[in-house]
Amino acid sequence: MSRPVEPEPGLCCQEGCASCVWLVYAQELLDYYRQKYPNDTAERVKEQIQDKIESPSVKEYVLMELAMSEKRYKEMAMMSKKKKKPG
């Protein structure tokens, strides 16, 4: 998997829509970093994008979605581990 390409300036409508280019980019970065660095993935992505998003509301939205995505990922990993334990 190659590193995702950052959205070009002006592509974000600053509305915080469900298909926000920054949200898509953040999710692609999460997937990319999970392959390379299994720990602290969300923090790496957060550091990469938070200064690049101009709108405070869009930044908050993307970071919140990023945190929720990471939480779901960790919960799924825990569930997977529990299913694999003999018992």
C-alpha positions in Angstrom: 0.0 0.0 0.0 1.4 3.4 -0.9 1.1 6.5 1.3 -2.2 8.4 0.7 -2.1 11.7 -1.1 -3.1 14.7 1.0 -6.1 16.6 -0.3 -5.3 19.6 -2.5 -6.0 23.1 -1.1 -9.6 24.2 -1.8 -11.1 20.7 -2.1 -12.6 20.9 1.4 -15.9 22.7 1.4 -15.5 23.5 5.2 -18.9 22.1 6.0 -17.9 18.9 7.8 -19.7 16.6 5.4 -19.8 12.8 5.8 -17.5 12.4 2.8 -15.1 15.2 3.8 -11.8 14.9 1.9 -10.0 15.3 5.2 -11.9 12.4 6.8 -11.2 10.2 3.8 -7.5 11.1 4.0 -7.4 10.5 7.7 -9.0 7.0 7.3 -6.5 6.2 4.5 -3.6 7.3 6.7 -5.0 5.1 9.5 -5.0 2.1 7.2 -1.6 2.9 5.9 0.0 3.4 9.3 -1.7 0.3 10.8 0.3 -1.8 8.4 3.6 -0.1 9.3 3.1 0.9 13.0 0.5 -1.1 14.8 0.7 1.0 18.0 -0.2 4.7 18.4 -1.6 4.8 14.9 -4.3 7.4 15.6 -1.7 9.7 17.3 0.5 9.5 14.2 -2.4 10.5 12.0 -3.6 13.2 14.3 -0.1 14.8 14.3 0.0 14.6 10.5 -3.3 16.3 9.8 -4.4 18.6 12.6 -2.3 21.6 11.5 -3.3 21.2 7.9 -7.1 21.5 8.4 -8.0 25.2 8.3 -11.6 25.1 9.7 -11.7 24.6 13.5 -15.1 22.8 13.2 -13.9 20.5 10.4 -10.7 19.8 12.4 -12.8 18.9 15.5 -15.1 16.7 13.4 -12.3 14.8 11.7 -10.4 14.3 15.0 -13.5 13.1 16.7 -14.2 10.6 13.8 -10.6 9.5 13.9 -10.8 8.8 17.7 -14.1 6.9 17.2 -12.6 4.9 14.3 -9.6 3.9 16.4 -11.8 2.9 19.4 -13.9 0.7 17.1 -10.7 -0.8 15.7 -9.3 -1.6 19.2 -12.7 -3.1 20.3 -12.7 -5.4 17.2 -9.2 -6.5 17.9 -10.1 -7.3 21.5 -13.1 -9.3 20.4 -11.0 -11.2 17.9 -8.5 -12.1 20.6 -11.2 -13.3 22.9 -12.6 -15.6 20.2 -9.2 -17.1 19.6 -8.6 -18.1 23.2 -9.2 -21.8 23.9 -11.8 -22.2 26.6 
